[in-house]
């Protein structure tokens, strides 16, 4: 139970408001207690005994709400924005963020994660800038845009995951005659809450060489060889030096896990559920210090066990269809739909995919989360229903 509240200016000149209440574990309400509380208010003090239920709950109570955004609607609105909103200095990006309904209208999917659909029209360039926020791009459909990171043009195609550590100069250019949309993920809310963010403009225009459209970036040619690290390279910055994780490799890894399971060998997370985590080839750790990214494949008819985790996640349906249950909410989802899993809310997924709506015949889900933060602080905890974990 909470007996105090914070408000703007008050008659006493203090934002602290304390109310003495008769309740178990609370002191007896007397004139002397009321006088003590007024003294606390004047000195901007809040006693723990009035706040402990809110500050130290028995388990996480996220401010975020489970919610789903429909890709078809997002895509249509992004296309409208493409006709109306320019890309250039000022707005910088035509990026439209998911706003969790419980976070006061802020452009935050969860208290730590930003997710947005970005849209680039034919022939457009998104100008160069850099920021301390760690970021990635994930492509659910289309191709034709190159992201240029540190002068290195990197192709973006369906199924590709493209991470980028903070404080790297980057721009985008669309080399085709068609618009393209993708999702951006960043740790903006985390850095915002912790007052750690920096931002800097780069050049207004990128060079002709950076407008090139190579099939493989320099980063892929150097770092994109399984199990092989270039001896010539110094220690990379705080984040993966590999700028593109291609769908063909992700798809093959997921297929192989399910094939091994069918042959009687281990390899899947649980029956019918294959999963891979994108990792930094120089360290084996997560691709970014604050963000984890994974791809999950759930075979048709399989259902995952409900799992709770500290920290929050955003999922996008890459392919297929199914039913997703988060806490007390349940939705049917199809390609492109995005949904949020707040901290300690149970998640389970049932695949209803088939050959008519999925190239793999399964439900494919891209996931990103704030797990590296919780693990670094030793605050990570997971519970899978039916286990002691």
Secondary structure, DSSP 8 states (H G I E B T S, - for coil): ---EEE-SS-TTS-SEEE-----TTS----HHHHHHHHHHHHTT---GGGTHHHHS-SS---SS--EEE-HHHHHHHHHHHHHH---STTT-S-EEE---TTTTT-S-SSSS-EEEEEEE-TT-EEEEEEESS-EEEE-SS-EEEEEEETTEEEEEETT-EEEE-TT--EEEEE-SSS-EEEEEEE-HHHHHHTT---EEE--SS--TGGG---SS-HHHHHH-STT---TT-----SS-S---B-HHHHHHHHHHHHHHHHTT---SSBTTEEEEE-B-TTTSSBSSSS-EEEEEEEETT-B---EEESS-EEEEEEES-EEEEETTEEEEE-TT-EEEE-TT--EEEEE---TTT-SSSEEEEEEEE-HHHHHHTT---EEETTS--
